[in-house]
Amino acid sequence: MQKSYVAKHFTISLFAVLFLFSCLPSFAADRVYLDITTTETRKIKIAVPWFQNKNLGVKKQRLGRDLADTLAKALKFHGIISIIPTSKYGGAQNANWSNLGADYAVLCNYALTSGAIKFEMRLYDVAGKEVIMGKIFSGSMQQKNKILFKFCDSVIESLTGVPGIAASRIAFVNRNKRIKEVYITDILGRTFRQVTRHKNLTVSPRFVPKSHLLTYSSYHTGNQNLYITDLRQSKTTKALSRRKGLNLAPAWSPDGKYMILTLSKNGSPDLYLTDSKGKIIEQLTRRAGINVSPTWSPDGKYIVFVSDRSGKPQLYFMDFTTRKVRRLTFEGTENAEPSWSPTEDRIVYSSLRNGVYQLFTLNPLKNSLPIQITKDLSHHESPSWSPDGQQIIFTKRDGKKTHIYCIMKNGSYQRKIFSLSGSQTYPRWSR
C-alpha cells in the first residue's frame, strides 16, 4: 500500500498600462449588491454588448465582439453571474435592458492607436438608472486580455465587495508521453506559458505568496530536487533543496517567509520547517510513516497534512504552537491532498470512496462532518482553492486523460476550464 501511495503522490505585468487613469464621477462605489458567501438561488444577470469603436464601420467591429466575449466569459467564470446572450438584442449598446431582464450592463468603447488600445468601460445599474463604476485603461494589444480581466475583477468587487479572480493565474503540470512540464495560464486558458523545459518529470508547482515566484520539484538531475523560478521577464531559476531523496511540494506560510516540505534525507519521508531559502529550522514529524502534502491555515497557526501512520493515508491536524497532532479523517479508504481555504477555516481534500476519488470539505478546527462536493463517477484529485475562497480547481479523469476542472465550493457549476493537448495534473491557484 505504501509503495503505490508514494508513487502516486511523489511522482503580467502591465508595464504599459495606465491603470485607473481616470474614474468617472458620481459612482456609488461603496454599495455591495450581492453576497457571495451565501448560496445564491438566482444569478445576477448582466448584459455585455459588443465593444464599440466610433472610428470603425459596422462591418469592422469583429474585435469589439471578441473583446466583449472575453469579458463576458470572465464574468461568468465567477459562478454568480449569468450573461444575457447578445443574440437577444443584436449586441447593441442602446438596448432596453429592463425588457431583457438585465440587472446590469457593461458598456465599453475602445480606440486603436499605433499598436496600442484604449478602453472606456462602465458598469450600468439598470434598476437605479445610473453608472456605478467606470474606468479608463490603456495598453498594448498584447495586454488587452489582462486589461479585460482587471476590469472584470473591478466589476465583481463593485457587486460583492470582494475583488474578482479573473486576473489570477493557475499553475499545472502538463504531460505529453513521459515528459511532464510546468505551465501557467489565465482562468480562461486564453494564454499558456511553459515554465519548465527539463524534458523530464516535474511535479507539484506552488506559488509563493505575495511574490512573482513559483516552486516545483523536478527529477531532471536524477534526484527529485526543489526549484524556485521568478516568473517575471527577468526569469531566473535556482535550487532550493537538493538533499538526497525527496524534496517535495512545499507549503508556503501565508507571509511567504517559511516552507514546510517533505524530505527523505534520513530515509523516512518527514515534514520539515525551513526558511524561504530552504534552510532547515525544525523537523516536524519523525518516522511516523509517510508524511506529505502539508497545507497552512490563513493565520499561520495550524497545518493539515497526510500520513499513513495508521496504515492508510489519512489527514492529520497539527497545532503549530504546541506541535500537538490529531487525526482528522476516519471515513474513506484513503484521504489525501488537503488544501486550506485562504478565507475561512475549511479544507478541501480528495477521499477514496467505493473505488472513486471524490472531493470533500470540512472544518479542521471544529471536527465537523465532511461535506461531499463531487459525486459523478470519475476521479477528482489535487484540489486547490481560488483566491477568494469561493471555487476549487482539481484534476478530473476524462477517459484516458486528466484535465483541470473547476467547481463552486457548494458543489455547483462544475466545468472543464480549458482544453490543451496531453494530460493536466497538480493544479494550483495563485494567491
Secondary structure, 3 states (H helix, E strand, C coil): CHHHHHHHHHCCCCCCCCCCCCCCCCCCCCCCCCCCCCCCCCCEEEECCCCECCCCCHHHCHHHHHHHHHHHHHHHHCCCEEEECHHHCCCCCCCCCCCCCCCEEEEEEEEEECCEEEEEEEEEECCCCEEEEEEEEEEEHHHHHHHHHHHHHHHHHHHHCCCCCCCCCEEEEEEECCEEEEEEECCCCCCEEECCCCCCCEEEEEECCCCCEEEEEECCCCCCEEEEEECCCCCCEEEEECCCCCEEEEEECCCCCEEEEEECCCCCCEEEEEECCCCEEEECCCCCCCEEEEEECCCCCEEEEEECCCCCCEEEEEECCCCCEEECCCCCCCEEEEEECCCCCCEEEEEEECCEEEEEEECCCCCCCCEECCCCCCCEEEEEECCCCCEEEEEEEECCEEEEEEEECCCCCCEECCCCCCEEEEEEECC
